[in-house]
Amino acid sequence: MNSICLPKAHYPKTQHRSYRLIPLMLPYMVHDDI
């Protein structure tokens, strides 16, 4: 999970919201894969 965490400095404040949603969407993607 640490590999998914990227430096916040590389992401603008506008994209910080979508960056926060990524962990929430991962479980759904995994379920679709299965």
N, C-alpha and C positions, 0 to 999 in steps of 0.2 A: 504493500500500500504506500510505502514511502516513495517509491518510484513515481507514483501518480502525483504526489505533492510537488508542485513546481514553485520556484521563487515568485513571490507576488510582484516583485519589482518588474518582472517581464510582462506582467499583465496590467493593462490600464484599468482604472476604477470601473469603467463601463463594462468591461468583460469580466470583472470580479464576480458578478452575479452568476453569469453562465458557468464560471469556474466552480462556483459553490454547488451548482446543480449537477455537475458531472458525477460526484459520488452517489447522488440520489438516483441517477439514471442507470448507473452501472448494474445494479441488481436486475433491472428489467431486461437489459441487454443479455445478461447471463442466462436468464430464464428463457429468453427467445432462442438462445444458442442451444439450450438443452431441448 
